[in-house]
Amino acid sequence: MRILFRASLVAAGLLAVAVVASAGQGAPKPPANDDCLACHGDPTAKRANGTSIAFDEGTQKAFGASKHAQMACVDCHQDLAALKEFPHPDTLAKVNCGTCHDAAQEKFMRGVHARARQDGRMLAATCVDCHGMHDIQGAAEPSSPTNHLNLPATCAKCHGNLDIITRGHIQIGNVAAIYHDSIHGKALEKSGLLVAPSCVDCHGNHDIARKSEATSPVFRANIPATCGKCHAGIKQQYDAGVHAAALKKGDSRAPVCIDCHTAHAIQRADTDSWRLAVTAECGTCHANVVDSFRLTFHGKVTELGFSRVASCADCHGPHDILPALNPASLVSQANLVTTCGKCHANASASFVKYDPHPNPRSYQRGRVLWWANRFYWALIPACFGFFGLHSLLWFRRSWRNGHGTASHEKDGGRA
């Protein structure tokens, strides 16, 4: 019995080996990379329509140095793994990056690019548009299209391409050019500062959402948190102010970072152009107050193009703006001497009684402002004209008097 049992085991093992061998003989062996290069490495190999199928030497080297260098061609082109006859058809199945990168693909499918393609807008970016095809590198590699320093140029392939912008109906236009001229773009592209934000720092990478979606980092209510990832100190100041308080209560009109600084064309806040424009920015919400401010000395000088006078942020603060009744406010009664003293060294309690922007209710908006502006613009040329004419007449009289004296002496004093 023991001998019979052992014989049965041996027979079963041999049968299993035979079955596996038989199955192996029936299944085609997937082609190795060298098999693919037998055709695709031949510079003379062409399709039926005459186009080349060759991978040039540069492409082969790029693949050898890529993240996928250890993979087989059929790992991505899976429809060729079971193909029995070669050459294969010219049109292959679309590569599914999600076979390996399932988490990234899941995010991508939630993003605006994938949804645009699902809606038939085939210009929207896919994996290869951002990562490349056979030359894929990790984001840490300096040559990678997704390296932090290279991302603006990568996104600009679509968002800086006027043809794609037009055909894709991208409403914001050439946003790559706008970013390029901003303080962020100059810091990243010209100075090479890795701390400067690129596109993905604000928009995300795979699951990019529209600004109208509540999950988007650039959704209006999320803007302070997004900017605060870099500007943490400014975010703390903003959170302490009235604008953040209104935003947290759900007031969609409350200003956020992009209202004053814009989204892409962000400039230095200490430039003359920005300082002159900031009053107009405040006026988009506080129109009456700004109109009354324009009637004052500060406002008039600002309108003439002189930036080194007090504007809204100089008195109220740029980010931690508080109402005047708050003791911590820069324009509270207790702090006015200090605030005005930043420009006016001799500021006193009497000095700060001056109202830099009178209550707009004291003015009849429209007619009063119209006549006040006309008065100012008429007064200035009238003053200069009067004193200019006065100087001209005085010069004429002095010249005549001098000329008359010289003639009298020449004639020997004769009348």
Secondary structure, DSSP 4 states (H G I P E B T S, - for coil): -HHHHHHHHHHHHHHHHHHHHHHHHHSPPPPPHHHHHHHHT-TT-B-TTS-B-PPPHHHHHHHHTSTTTTS-HHHHSGGGTT--SSSPPSS-PPP-GGGT-HHHHHHHHHSHHHHHHHTT-TTS--HHHHH-SSS---TTSTT-TTSTTTHHHHHHHHHT-HHHHHHTT-TT--HHHHHHTSHHHIIIIIS--TTS--HHHHH-SSS---TTSTTSTTSGGGHHHHHHTT-HHHHHHHHTSHHHHHHHTT-TTS--HHHHH-SSS---TTSHHHHHHHHHHHHTT-HHHHHHHTTSHHHHHHHTT--SS--HHHHH-SSS---TTSTTSTTSTTTHHHHHHTT-TT--TTGGGS-SS--GGGS-TTHHHHHHHHHHHHHHHHHHHHHHHHHHHHHHHHHHHHHHHHHHHHTTT--
